[in-house]
Amino acid sequence: MNDPSEGMTGQVAPTGNGMAVAGMVLAICAVVLSWMPVINFACWLLGLIFSAVGLRNANRGAPYRGMAIAGLAISLAGIVLIILLIISIGMVFAP
């Protein structure tokens, strides 16, 4: 009889880095949804967290290190811009 596992000795399928992909997707969604304040901030924050975890996984050997770094950079830039926008609006409308 033919064994279905014959010829497959010790091969492991490469694992992905879902956190890096999720961080990048959330950062891009935050850019696209920048006109929706609450959803925008939530996407930036989650994108930052997922990208940081994805970068940690990539440093341990998982793929998509560049995607994790890009998601982290976009998320950090977005959060800084949101904070500066809130401060500038507060200064304009301050009594």
Summary of the structure (lengths in Angstrom):
residues: 95
radius of gyration: 19.9
end to end distance: 86.0
largest distance: 86.0
contacts: 274
relative contact order: 0.18
helix: 69%
strand: 0%
